[in-house]
């Protein structure tokens, strides 16, 4: 949750679009075209007073064996309280992706001991 100066709250979600198989790496092709068309249609169906943002971030992978990009979709929406229904979470689910709450702690990393 993000707290704003006016006392309102925003929920935030992080989505990793490529492991879902929903998009091509270069955003070109039938799969991506269908995805963005559906996303556009769903955005038009959000409530009239909806306040939110979608941010697509692509960054070059540094020090990776394979050259490429890391892509993340960040979704933010203003809500009345912490337990309010999330329109963006429902939209993310509708397009076949799973968003992780930005306020959730990261998954614990467990290092396997080498025998």
Secondary structure, 3 states (H helix, E strand, C coil): CEECCCCCEEEEEEECCCCCCCCCCCCCCHHHHHHHHHHHHHHHCCCCCCCEEEEEEEEECCCCCCCCEEEEEEEEEEECCCCCCCHHHHHHHHCCCCCEECCCCCCCCCCCCCC
